Amino acid sequence: MLVLITYDVNTETKSGKTRLRKVAKICVNYGQRVQNSVFECSLDPVQLHNVRESLLKVIDEEKDSLRFYNLGNNYKNKIEHYGSKDTYLPDDPMIF
C-alpha cells in the first residue's frame, strides 16, 4: 500500500537538527523523497508498523509533527502531479 509520510521537526536547537537528520534517514530507508519533508512509501503492514515505531522513538511529540496518510493500493487515481520534478510510481521497477 502507498503511504505518504510527512514531518515537521523543530530545528531551533542542536538536538532538533539531529532529530531532523535521523527522521529523514529513516524515511529514506522506506521510500522516495518527493519534497523536503514528504516521502512516498510502498509498505506492507509490518513495514508500516516498523517505520512508525522507529520515527516515534526519534521525534519529540511536544515540538515535532509526524503524519501518515494511507493512500492504499489504488493510489494511482488519488495522485495528481504538476511541476518540475519527475514523477514515478512506487511499484514501477527501478533501474540502478
GIJOMO-V840233 format. One record per backbone hydrogen bond with DSSP energy under -1.0 kcal/mol. NH is the residue of the N-H (numbers start at 1). CO is the residue of the C=O. If there is no record, write none. Layout:
# GIJOMO-V840233
nh: <NH:NH>
co: <CO:CO>
This chain:
# GIJOMO-V840233
nh: <2:3:4:5:6:7:8:17:18:19:20:21:22:23:24:25:26:27:28:29:30:31:32:34:35:38:39:40:41:43:48:49:50:51:52:53:54:55:56:57:59:63:64:65:67:69:71:78:92>
co: <72:41:69:39:67:37:65:13:14:15:16:17:18:19:20:21:22:23:24:25:27:27:40:38:38:35:5:32:3:1:44:45:46:47:48:49:50:51:52:53:55:60:60:8:6:4:2:75:89>
